[in-house]
Amino acid sequence: MSRKPYPTPLVVPPLSVEHTHTIISLHGRGSNAERFGHELLASANLQTRLPTVKFVFPTARKRRSTVLKKTPIHQWYDNYSLEDPGQRTDLQVEGLYETAEFIRGLVTEEARVLGEENYSKIILWGLSQGCAAGIFTLLGGWADTSEAHPLGAFIGMSGWLPFEQQLREILRYDGDQVPARDNRHEIESGDDSCEESESDEESEADTYSEQTSDDNLLENDPPSDDFNSFNEIEDDSPPRDVFNPFEEDEEEAPSVIQAINHIRDILALPIIPSDTQLSEDSYPPSLCHLRTPVFLGHGAEDPKVSTGLGKKMSNMLSEGLGMDVAWKEYQGLGHWYRVEDEIEDILSFLQDRVNLPVIPSSSLDKREG
């Protein structure tokens, strides 16, 4: 039986005649491009503030939801539990595979528009399950392992990392004991830290009624007063050896390659050879996507996707895979985003990391005045 196609994405061209960057933004479960895209653009005035950016808002195709008694909803993959996304991972594989293939196609098309060498001008952005699907796609890399194409940036809001527990076990990494940190490494513009290829040739919700609501409605619900956000746990255990994801055992591939190959296996991508040479200073083309800088924001009062899941993702990416990650937690914010601080932080991050032309909000206020 042939797969159902994905709906046509909502495409919003740049206001300027110049097109410098493209943002591909993924909605949460149960939402769609029209609802999520128009609200994000309007609430943050993004079109005016990013006049040279083309926005692409894809819609997840409808899939039967196991927890909703097989009711079809827009979701990037089937989720059994939001409290513990590691439950029933067997339900997630098909959707993650199809979604990753779809997203890679969107990225490739935008690279053709911007120029084949301009993958660094493409930003992948996701909210909630859109964040989860987006980061998993990014970690999988490209079908052709000789392609060295890190993206400009990945932006995640209120999300989590699928298969996090399995990846942690592969990496032999205990992420719960490493405090989340704002890992804002300085990356010089034009830094080519990827080796050239030799050839010419990349929760279950608390109640059933909560599950039947779409992400957009859930995300606007005020947080419950008795919600307890995750706090850092003091670690009194003896000091351990510093974890190095690039360390290689004598008889097996480096753990970082094993972890990425686990993701690539789920996404039906060719496996990276176990004898691929790694160093802390440079990446081979097959792992160059790990040079993509990542911003993760999460509301401290999120009652749908716990802040703890966001912290685990941040720690896994930065400490487990050696990626450049900026983590921000926002007090008083639930399962949504907030323009005055989170979106402003995101724009500053993009301005710093990918030289994204951003018009200050103060300049717009003067124009309107």
C-alpha positions in Angstrom: 0.0 0.0 0.0 1.4 3.4 -1.0 2.1 6.0 1.6 -0.2 9.0 1.9 1.6 12.2 0.8 2.3 15.0 3.2 0.2 18.1 2.7 1.7 21.0 0.7 3.7 23.2 3.1 2.7 26.8 3.9 5.4 28.9 2.2 5.9 32.6 3.1 8.3 34.4 0.9 10.7 37.0 2.2 9.4 40.6 2.3 12.7 41.8 0.8 13.8 41.1 -2.8 16.9 39.5 -1.2 16.5 35.9 0.1 19.4 35.2 2.5 18.0 32.4 4.7 15.2 29.8 5.0 13.5 28.7 8.2 11.7 25.4 8.1 9.5 25.2 11.2 7.6 22.1 12.4 4.3 22.4 14.4 3.4 20.3 17.5 1.2 17.2 17.5 -2.4 17.8 16.5 -1.7 21.2 14.9 -0.9 22.1 11.3 1.1 24.6 9.3 -1.7 27.2 8.9 -2.5 27.4 12.5 1.0 27.2 13.9 2.7 29.2 11.2 0.4 32.2 11.0 0.3 32.5 14.8 4.1 32.4 15.1 4.7 34.9 12.4 2.0 37.3 13.8 2.8 37.1 17.5 6.5 37.7 17.0 6.2 39.9 14.0 8.8 37.7 12.4 8.2 38.6 8.8 9.0 42.3 9.4 11.9 41.5 11.7 13.4 39.0 9.4 12.7 40.5 6.0 15.2 38.4 4.0 14.0 35.1 5.4 11.7 32.6 3.6 9.5 30.6 6.0 8.5 27.0 5.2 5.8 25.5 7.5 5.2 21.8 6.7 2.2 19.9 8.0 2.5 16.4 9.4 0.3 14.0 7.6 -2.5 12.3 9.6 -1.6 9.2 11.4 -3.7 7.0 13.7 -3.0 7.7 17.3 -2.6 4.7 19.5 -3.6 6.5 22.7 -6.6 8.1 21.0 -8.1 4.7 20.0 -6.7 4.9 16.5 -8.2 8.4 15.8 -6.2 10.0 12.9 -4.5 13.3 13.8 -1.7 15.4 12.4 1.4 14.0 14.1 5.0 13.5 12.9 5.0 10.1 14.5 2.9 8.1 16.9 3.5 8.9 20.5 2.4 6.7 23.3 3.4 8.8 26.3 4.4 12.4 26.9 5.5 11.6 30.5 7.9 9.0 29.3 8.5 9.2 25.5 10.6 6.1 25.8 7.5 3.9 26.1 6.4 1.9 23.1 9.3 3.1 20.8 8.1 0.5 18.3 5.2 2.9 17.5 7.6 5.7 16.7 9.8 4.1 14.0 7.6 4.3 11.0 6.7 8.0 11.5 10.2 9.1 12.3 11.5 7.4 9.2 8.9 8.9 6.9 9.1 12.4 8.5 12.9 12.5 8.4 12.8 11.6 4.7 10.3 14.3 4.1 12.2 17.0 6.0 15.5 16.0 4.3 13.7 16.6 1.0 12.6 20.1 2.1 16.1 21.0 3.2 17.6 19.7 -0.1 15.1 21.8 -2.1 15.9 24.9 -0.1 19.6 24.3 -0.6 19.0 24.2 -4.4 17.2 27.6 -4.1 19.9 29.2 -2.0 22.8 27.5 -3.7 24.3 24.0 -3.0 26.9 25.5 -0.7 24.4 27.3 1.4 23.0 24.6 3.7 24.4 26.9 6.4 21.7 29.4 5.5 18.9 26.9 6.4 17.5 26.8 10.0 15.4 23.9 11.2 12.9 24.9 13.9 10.4 22.8 15.9 7.9 23.0 18.7 7.0 20.1 21.0 6.7 17.0 18.8 8.0 19.1 15.9 11.2 19.7 18.0 11.5 15.9 18.7 11.1 15.0 15.0 13.4 17.8 13.9 16.3 17.0 16.2 16.1 13.3 15.4 16.2 14.1 11.7 19.2 16.3 12.2 21.1 13.7 14.2 20.5 11.1 11.5 22.4 13.2 8.9 22.3 12.6 5.2 21.7 9.6 3.0 25.1 10.1 1.3 27.7 9.9 4.1 30.2 11.8 1.9 28.0 15.0 2.1 29.4 17.5 4.6 26.4 19.7 5.2 25.9 21.1 8.7 22.8 23.3 8.8 22.9 26.9 10.0 21.1 26.1 13.3 18.5 24.0 15.0 15.9 25.7 17.2 13.8 23.6 19.6 11.0 24.7 21.9 9.4 22.6 24.6 10.7 19.4 23.1 12.5 16.1 23.9 14.8 13.6 22.2 13.3 10.4 20.9 15.1 7.2 21.9 17.0 9.2 24.5 17.3 6.2 26.9 18.7 3.9 24.2 21.2 6.5 23.0 22.3 7.1 26.6 23.0 3.4 27.0 25.0 3.2 23.7 27.1 6.2 24.8 27.5 4.7 28.3 26.5 8.2 29.5 24.6 9.0 32.6 23.0 12.3 31.6 21.1 12.8 34.8 24.2 13.6 36.8 25.6 16.2 34.4 24.0 19.7 35.1 22.5 21.4 32.1 24.5 24.3 31.0 24.4 27.2 28.5 27.1 25.9 26.2 27.5 28.9 24.0 30.8 28.1 22.2 32.1 30.7 19.9 32.2 29.5 16.3 33.9 31.8 13.8 31.9 32.6 10.7 33.1 30.4 7.9 34.8 27.9 10.2 35.4 24.7 8.2 35.9 22.1 10.8 34.7 19.2 8.7 37.2 17.2 6.7 36.8 17.3 3.0 35.7 14.1 1.3 38.2 12.4 -1.0 35.5 12.0 -3.7 33.4 14.6 -5.3 30.5 13.3 -3.5 25.0 13.5 4.0 3.5 11.0 26.7 1.0 9.9 27.5 -1.0 12.9 28.9 -2.4 12.9 32.4 -6.0 12.4 31.2 -7.8 11.1 28.1 -9.5 14.5 27.5 -6.1 16.2 27.6 -4.9 13.8 24.8 -7.9 14.7 22.6 -6.9 18.3 22.4 -4.4 19.4 19.8 -1.0 20.9 20.7 -2.0 24.4 19.9 -4.9 24.3 22.4 -2.8 22.5 25.0 0.0 24.9 24.6 -2.2 27.9 25.5 -3.6 26.3 28.6 -2.4 28.0 31.8 -0.1 25.8 33.9 -1.6 24.1 36.9 -0.8 25.8 40.2 0.5 22.6 41.7 2.9 21.7 38.9 6.4 20.9 40.2 9.1 21.7 37.7 12.3 19.7 37.7 15.1 20.9 39.9 18.8 20.2 39.8 19.8 17.3 42.0 23.0 17.6 44.0 25.4 14.8 43.2 27.5 13.6 46.2 28.9 10.6 44.3 32.7 10.3 43.9 34.2 12.2 41.0 34.1 10.2 37.7 36.4 10.2 34.7 35.5 13.0 32.2 33.2 11.5 29.5 34.7 11.7 26.0 32.3 10.7 23.2 35.3 10.4 20.8 37.1 7.8 22.9 37.5 4.6 21.1 37.6 1.1 22.5 40.0 -1.3 21.0 37.5 -3.6 19.4 34.5 -1.4 18.5 33.6 1.9 16.9 33.6 5.1 18.9 30.4 5.4 20.9 29.3 8.5 19.1 29.4 6.6 15.8 27.4 3.8 17.4 24.8 6.2 18.6 24.4 8.0 15.3 24.3 4.6 13.5 21.4 3.6 15.8 19.5 6.6 14.7 20.4 6.0 11.0 19.2 2.4 11.3 15.8 3.6 12.6 15.7 6.1 9.7 16.8 3.4 7.1 20.0 5.3 6.2 23.3 3.7 5.3 25.5 2.9 8.3 28.7 4.9 8.9 31.7 2.6 8.8 33.0 1.7 12.2 36.6 2.6 11.2 35.7 6.2 10.5 38.4 8.4 12.1 37.2 10.9 14.7 38.9 13.7 16.5 37.7 16.4 18.9 38.9 19.1 16.4 37.3 18.0 13.2 34.5 15.8 11.9 34.5 13.5 8.9 31.8 14.4 6.3 29.5 11.6 7.6 29.2 13.4 11.0 29.5 17.0 9.9 25.8 17.6 10.7 26.8 17.4 14.4 28.5 20.8 13.9 25.0 22.4 13.6 24.6 24.8 16.6 21.5 24.1 18.7 19.2 26.4 20.8 16.8 24.7 23.2 14.2 26.7 25.1 11.7 25.3 27.6 9.1 26.7 30.0 9.8 25.9 33.6 6.1 25.4 34.3 5.4 23.2 31.2 2.7 20.7 32.3 2.7 18.7 29.1 6.4 18.0 28.4 8.5 18.2 31.5 11.5 20.5 31.7 13.5 17.4 32.7 13.0 15.9 29.3 14.3 19.1 27.7 17.3 19.1 30.0 18.1 15.4 29.2 18.0 16.3 25.5 20.3 19.3 26.0 22.8 17.2 28.1 22.8 14.3 25.6 23.5 16.6 22.7 26.2 18.6 24.4 27.9 16.1 26.8 27.0 12.9 24.9 27.5 14.0 21.3 29.8 17.0 21.8 27.5 19.4 20.0 27.3 23.2 20.6 24.1 23.7 22.6 22.5 26.7 24.2 19.9 25.7 26.9 17.4 28.3 28.2 14.7 27.7 30.8 11.9 30.3 31.1 10.2 30.9 34.5 6.5 31.2 34.4 6.1 29.7 31.0 4.1 26.6 30.2 4.0 24.5 27.0 4.3 27.2 24.5 6.7 30.1 23.6 7.0 33.6 24.8 7.9 36.5 22.5 9.5 39.0 24.9 12.3 36.6 26.1 12.4 33.2 24.3 11.8 34.5 20.8 14.2 37.4 21.4 16.8 34.9 22.6 16.3 32.8 19.5 16.8 35.8 17.2 19.9 36.8 19.1 21.2 33.3 18.8 20.6 33.2 15.0 22.1 36.6 14.5 25.2 35.4 16.3 25.5 31.9 14.8 24.4 32.4 11.2 24.6 36.1 10.6 20.9 36.3 10.2 19.8 39.9 9.4 17.5 40.9 12.3 15.7 44.2 12.6 15.6 45.3 16.2 12.1 45.7 17.7 13.1 49.2 18.8 13.6 50.2 15.2 10.1 48.9 14.3 8.6 50.9 17.3 10.3 54.1 15.9 8.8 53.5 12.4 5.3 53.0 13.8 5.7 56.1 16.0 
